[in-house]
Protein backbone atom coordinates (compact mmCIF):
# COMPACT_ATOMS: atom_id res chain seq x y z
CA UNK A 1 0.00 0.00 0.00
CA UNK A 2 1.12 3.54 -0.53
CA UNK A 3 -0.03 6.78 0.98
CA UNK A 4 -3.62 7.24 -0.06
CA UNK A 5 -4.47 3.60 0.56
CA UNK A 6 -4.14 2.24 -2.99
CA UNK A 7 -2.49 -1.05 -3.78
CA UNK A 8 1.02 -0.66 -5.24
CA UNK A 9 0.90 -3.96 -7.10
CA UNK A 10 0.30 -2.17 -10.36
CA UNK A 11 0.02 -4.22 -13.55
CA UNK A 12 3.18 -4.15 -15.65
CA UNK A 13 1.53 -2.12 -18.43
CA UNK A 14 0.66 0.62 -15.89
CA UNK A 15 4.16 0.57 -14.48
CA UNK A 16 5.63 0.89 -17.96
CA UNK A 17 3.26 3.73 -18.95
CA UNK A 18 3.93 5.65 -15.75
CA UNK A 19 7.69 5.15 -15.97
CA UNK A 20 7.79 6.36 -19.58
CA UNK A 21 5.56 9.37 -18.83
CA UNK A 22 7.61 10.36 -15.80
CA UNK A 23 10.82 9.90 -17.78
CA UNK A 24 9.54 12.26 -20.48
CA UNK A 25 8.49 14.82 -17.85
CA UNK A 26 11.91 14.60 -16.21
CA UNK A 27 13.68 15.06 -19.56
CA UNK A 28 11.56 18.09 -20.38
CA UNK A 29 12.15 19.53 -16.90
CA UNK A 30 15.91 19.15 -17.41
CA UNK A 31 15.63 20.95 -20.74
CA UNK A 32 13.60 23.76 -19.14
CA UNK A 33 16.16 23.93 -16.34
CA UNK A 34 18.98 24.27 -18.86
CA UNK A 35 17.25 27.12 -20.66
CA UNK A 36 16.31 28.72 -17.34
CA UNK A 37 19.96 28.62 -16.20
CA UNK A 38 20.82 30.79 -19.22
CA UNK A 39 18.43 33.43 -17.92
CA UNK A 40 19.39 36.10 -15.42
CA UNK A 41 15.90 37.37 -14.73
CA UNK A 42 14.32 37.47 -11.29
CA UNK A 43 11.75 34.91 -12.39
CA UNK A 44 14.58 32.41 -12.96
CA UNK A 45 14.73 31.51 -9.26
CA UNK A 46 10.96 30.97 -9.14
CA UNK A 47 11.15 28.64 -12.13
CA UNK A 48 14.04 26.77 -10.50
CA UNK A 49 12.04 26.25 -7.30
CA UNK A 50 9.01 25.03 -9.26
CA UNK A 51 11.16 22.57 -11.21
CA UNK A 52 12.67 21.26 -7.97
CA UNK A 53 9.15 20.77 -6.64
CA UNK A 54 8.12 18.88 -9.77
CA UNK A 55 11.16 16.61 -9.53
CA UNK A 56 10.52 15.93 -5.85
CA UNK A 57 6.88 15.08 -6.62
CA UNK A 58 8.02 12.65 -9.32
CA UNK A 59 10.48 10.99 -6.90
CA UNK A 60 7.74 10.72 -4.26
CA UNK A 61 5.25 9.19 -6.67
CA UNK A 62 7.85 6.65 -7.83
CA UNK A 63 8.61 5.72 -4.22
CA UNK A 64 4.95 5.54 -3.21
CA UNK A 65 4.00 3.41 -6.20
CA UNK A 66 7.12 1.24 -5.97
CA UNK A 67 8.01 2.08 -9.54
CA UNK A 68 11.31 0.79 -10.80
CA UNK A 69 14.22 3.20 -10.77
CA UNK A 70 16.07 1.17 -13.37
CA UNK A 71 16.51 2.31 -16.93
CA UNK A 72 14.26 0.91 -19.60
CA UNK A 73 15.70 -1.18 -22.40
CA UNK A 74 16.41 0.61 -25.66
CA UNK A 75 13.35 -0.97 -27.26
CA UNK A 76 11.23 0.03 -24.25
CA UNK A 77 12.33 3.66 -24.58
CA UNK A 78 11.72 3.60 -28.33
CA UNK A 79 8.22 2.16 -27.86
CA UNK A 80 7.38 4.56 -25.03
CA UNK A 81 8.64 7.66 -26.78
CA UNK A 82 6.93 6.61 -30.00
CA UNK A 83 3.65 6.26 -28.10
CA UNK A 84 4.11 9.70 -26.54
CA UNK A 85 4.80 11.27 -29.94
CA UNK A 86 1.80 9.43 -31.40
CA UNK A 87 -0.40 10.91 -28.67
CA UNK A 88 0.88 14.44 -29.29
CA UNK A 89 0.22 14.03 -33.01
CA UNK A 90 -3.33 12.86 -32.26
CA UNK A 91 -3.88 16.13 -30.41
CA UNK A 92 -2.88 17.99 -33.58
CA UNK A 93 -5.73 16.52 -35.64
CA UNK A 94 -8.07 19.24 -36.85
CA UNK A 95 -11.02 17.74 -34.98
CA UNK A 96 -9.06 18.05 -31.73
CA UNK A 97 -7.73 21.50 -32.54
CA UNK A 98 -11.33 22.72 -32.36
CA UNK A 99 -10.82 23.20 -28.62
CA UNK A 100 -8.94 26.34 -29.65
CA UNK A 101 -11.77 27.49 -31.90
CA UNK A 102 -12.96 26.43 -35.31
CA UNK A 103 -10.07 24.96 -37.28
CA UNK A 104 -9.67 26.61 -40.69
CA UNK A 105 -10.45 24.05 -43.42
CA UNK A 106 -7.21 24.77 -45.28
CA UNK A 107 -5.22 24.05 -42.10
CA UNK A 108 -7.12 20.78 -41.63
CA UNK A 109 -6.45 19.79 -45.26
CA UNK A 110 -2.77 20.58 -44.85
CA UNK A 111 -2.13 19.23 -41.35
CA UNK A 112 -4.32 16.11 -41.06
CA UNK A 113 -2.60 13.97 -43.73
CA UNK A 114 0.84 14.97 -42.47
CA UNK A 115 0.12 14.23 -38.81
CA UNK A 116 -1.56 10.98 -39.86
CA UNK A 117 1.56 9.95 -41.80
CA UNK A 118 3.77 10.75 -38.80
CA UNK A 119 1.47 8.79 -36.47
CA UNK A 120 1.73 5.78 -38.77
CA UNK A 121 5.51 6.15 -38.87
CA UNK A 122 5.72 6.18 -35.06
CA UNK A 123 3.38 3.18 -34.92
CA UNK A 124 5.70 1.30 -37.28
CA UNK A 125 8.76 2.31 -35.26
CA UNK A 126 7.12 0.96 -32.08
CA UNK A 127 6.18 -2.28 -33.85
CA UNK A 128 9.75 -2.74 -35.10
CA UNK A 129 11.13 -2.11 -31.61
CA UNK A 130 8.65 -4.60 -30.17
CA UNK A 131 9.62 -7.20 -32.76
CA UNK A 132 13.34 -6.61 -32.12
CA UNK A 133 12.77 -6.97 -28.37
CA UNK A 134 10.97 -10.30 -28.83
CA UNK A 135 13.71 -11.54 -31.17
CA UNK A 136 16.34 -10.87 -28.50
CA UNK A 137 14.52 -12.93 -25.87
C-alpha positions, 0 to 999 in steps of 0.5 A: 500500500502507498499513501492514499491507501491504494495497492502498489501492485500495479500491472506491468503495463501501468508501471511501464506507462507511468515510468515512460511518462515520468521519464519524459516529464523529467527530460523536459524539466531538465531541458527547461532547467537548462534554458532557465539557467541561461536566464538572469531574470528574477523569475529564474529563481521561481522557475528553478524552485518550481522545477525542484518541486516537480522533480521531488513530486516525481520521486515521491510518486515513484517511491509511493508506487514502488516504480522501478528506478532502473533504466528501460531497455532501448526498445522500451524507450523507443516504444514509449517515446513513440507512443508519446509522440503518437499521442501528441500528433493525435492532439494535432488533428483538426477535430481536436484543434477545435478546442482552440476554436474552429479549425480553418479548413485549409489548415485541416487539409494541410495538417491532417494527412501529415500528422496521420503519416507521422502517427503511422511512422511512429506506430511502425517504429514501435512495432519494429522495436517490439519485434526486435525486443521479442527476437532478442529474448 
